[in-house]
Amino acid sequence: MSLYADFAPRRTAQIIADALAIGVTVVAVLVGVAVHNAIAVLGGVWAQLEDAGTGFEDTMGEIGGTLGDVPLIGGGIRAPFDAASDAGGSLADAGRTGQAAVETLATVAGIGVAFLPIAVVLLLWLWPRLRFAWRSAETRALLRLEDGERLLALRALDDARASELLRISPRALSGWRADEPQIVRALAALEARQYGVRLPDPGAATAR
């Protein structure tokens, strides 16, 4: 399967379009990553909250555990520190929840920013390129048939504009019916060209 036309001007345009499409895709991905990273930085605040909560929870728990070992009065003294330790655990949980929320937001925003230009590229570039490659391959397959040029010429009679047919011959249909070589080949070349295919040299075909 050929991805590019046989004709230099169209092939150059296709190469430029491919390069632009790839460039837009790369830039879109980089911008999406940058947006993700910029939002993800906010998760650092929640990470600090988690660390502070965890540290406070551990410290209060250790103090409560130590004072709880004091005979007779240990149980009463320990209770406030256990409550404070629980509060620290709640802060740590809030920090973890905040980090998860920020990461989700960063991911959604990053994908959203990158998706739109990539979707436009896929719609305006990838589909036409795939269609061209498919039609070009189909045209080349027809040319390998014994009556390939005649079949392409028949398509040209249906697809081409009147002005294009007139440039070939004012009696293009009659010439095709009469199997006039020059008219058939000109019609086939007209049809093949729109799919980027150059007709093989008839001399080369004869030599084979």
Secondary structure, 3 states (H helix, E strand, C coil): CCCCCCCHHHHHHHHHHHHHHHHHHHHHHHHHHHHHHHHHCCHHHHHHHHHHHHHHHHHHHHHHHHHHCCCCCHHHHHHHHHHHHHHHHHHHHHHHHHHHHHHHHHHHHHHHHHHHHHHHHHHHHHHHHHHHHHHHHHHHHHHCCCCHHHHHHHHHHHHCCHHHHHHHCCCHHHHHHCCCHHHHHHHHHHHHHCCCCCCCCHHHHHHC
